[in-house]
Amino acid sequence: MSKIYKILWADVAWQDLSDIIEYIAIDSPANALKTLPEIKKTASILHSLPERGRVVPELQDQGIQIYRELITAPWRIIYRISDKNVYVLSVLDARRNVEDVLLNRLAYSSE
């Protein structure tokens, strides 16, 4: 019997998702309506297969291996596993540099 994990979304990940949908809706409300369930469906596989995603390469290069990601092009769903929980931490545009985004978030979170 496989282990079932609880998926918990960080506030910043929900904000990422909201920002993505709002941005897409500017040009195509129909695409925005398709993108939201697509991202949520991809994340839902984490209930039973949290290790399916790869370690985030940019962070792995820095020796950080606790963060994983699933890709639903062009979006990267970044998460970590802890006990029976999966924490979705960010949903980012794959065309952006993850290191820059994370450094920017850390810089503003310490103010």
Residue pairs with C-beta under 8 A, 6 or more apart in sequence:
2 48
3 48
3 84
4 47
4 48
4 84
5 46
5 47
5 48
5 50
5 81
5 84
5 85
5 86
6 47
6 84
6 85
6 86
7 43
7 44
7 46
7 47
7 85
7 86
7 88
8 85
8 86
8 87
8 88
9 87
9 88
10 87
10 88
10 89
10 90
12 89
12 90
12 105
13 88
13 89
13 90
13 91
16 90
16 91
16 92
17 36
17 39
17 91
20 35
20 39
20 75
20 91
20 93
21 32
21 35
21 36
22 32
24 31
24 32
24 35
25 31
25 32
35 75
38 72
39 72
39 75
39 77
39 91
42 70
42 72
42 77
43 70
43 77
43 79
43 88
45 52
45 70
46 52
46 53
46 70
46 79
46 86
46 88
47 86
50 68
50 79
50 81
50 86
51 68
51 81
52 70
53 68
53 69
53 70
53 77
53 79
54 68
54 69
55 65
55 67
55 68
55 69
56 64
56 67
56 68
56 69
56 76
56 78
56 98
58 97
58 98
58 99
59 65
59 67
59 98
59 99
59 102
66 80
67 78
67 79
67 80
67 89
68 78
68 79
68 80
68 81
69 76
69 77
69 78
69 79
70 76
70 77
70 79
71 77
71 94
73 94
74 93
74 94
74 95
75 91
75 92
75 93
75 94
76 90
76 91
76 92
76 93
76 94
76 98
77 88
77 90
77 91
78 88
78 89
78 90
78 91
78 92
78 98
79 86
79 87
79 88
79 89
80 86
80 87
80 89
81 87
90 101
90 102
92 98
92 101
